[in-house]
Amino acid sequence: MISHLNFDRGRIHPQISANASARIDLYRGEAKAITLQLDGENLNNHLNVIDFGGLFSENAIGPGRSVFARLTGTF
């Protein structure tokens, strides 16, 4: 975590967080549909420092690797 900080400038070094999303229609009829969506955030699982020594708040750390699934039905 310390390597992500630039103490001389009071800033955080830039980082990349990989995210992905996929959606598939499981069923699609004339008036009905079932859809599955999968989302992945911070797939590279890097420690993301969002704010370092902020004026109005303390240090903020982003969440680790997360995967979400959503099943949606419309009728």
C-alpha distance (Angstrom), angle and dihedral (degrees) to the residues before:
residue distance angle dihedral
M1 . . .
I2 3.80 . .
S3 3.82 91.1 .
H4 3.85 89.0 62.9
L5 3.80 92.2 61.6
N6 3.81 128.2 84.7
F7 3.80 102.5 -157.6
D8 3.82 93.9 -177.2
R9 3.81 92.9 62.0
G10 3.82 96.7 26.5
R11 3.80 89.1 -123.7
I12 3.79 140.8 121.3
H13 3.81 120.4 -113.9
P14 3.83 112.3 -116.2
Q15 3.80 116.6 -94.5
I16 3.79 136.7 -174.4
S17 3.78 122.7 -130.5
A18 3.82 115.0 -166.4
N19 3.81 116.8 -142.0
A20 3.81 129.9 177.3
S21 3.78 137.5 -175.3
A22 3.81 132.9 -170.7
R23 3.79 131.4 -176.9
I24 3.78 131.2 -170.9
D25 3.78 131.4 -177.5
L26 3.82 106.4 -130.4
Y27 3.80 92.5 -175.6
R28 3.80 131.5 4.2
G29 3.77 120.8 -179.9
E30 3.77 133.2 162.7
A31 3.81 94.3 -81.8
K32 3.82 104.0 4.3
A33 3.80 134.8 63.4
I34 3.81 138.9 173.3
T35 3.81 117.5 -159.7
L36 3.82 131.3 -174.9
Q37 3.81 119.3 -157.7
L38 3.83 126.3 -174.3
D39 3.81 122.0 -167.0
G40 3.79 127.7 -173.2
E41 3.80 122.9 -169.1
N42 3.81 128.5 -167.7
L43 3.80 90.7 4.9
N44 3.81 92.0 172.5
N45 3.85 87.0 58.7
H46 3.82 95.2 -137.9
L47 3.76 120.0 162.0
N48 3.81 103.7 -106.7
V49 3.79 115.6 -154.8
I50 3.80 104.7 -161.0
D51 3.80 101.0 178.3
F52 3.77 128.7 12.9
G53 3.79 119.8 -163.6
G54 3.80 95.1 -18.5
L55 3.78 119.8 -168.0
F56 3.81 96.0 -123.5
S57 3.79 101.5 23.6
E58 3.76 140.7 33.2
N59 3.79 126.6 -109.4
A60 3.81 115.0 -51.3
I61 3.81 123.6 -149.9
G62 3.83 121.5 -164.1
P63 3.81 121.2 -128.6
G64 3.78 121.5 -90.8
R65 3.80 126.2 -118.0
S66 3.81 110.7 -34.2
V67 3.81 133.0 -177.9
F68 3.81 123.7 -166.5
A69 3.81 131.9 -172.9
R70 3.81 127.2 -162.8
L71 3.78 126.9 -171.7
T72 3.81 113.4 -166.1
G73 3.78 128.9 -172.6
T74 3.79 125.0 -170.7
F75 3.78 126.8 -173.0
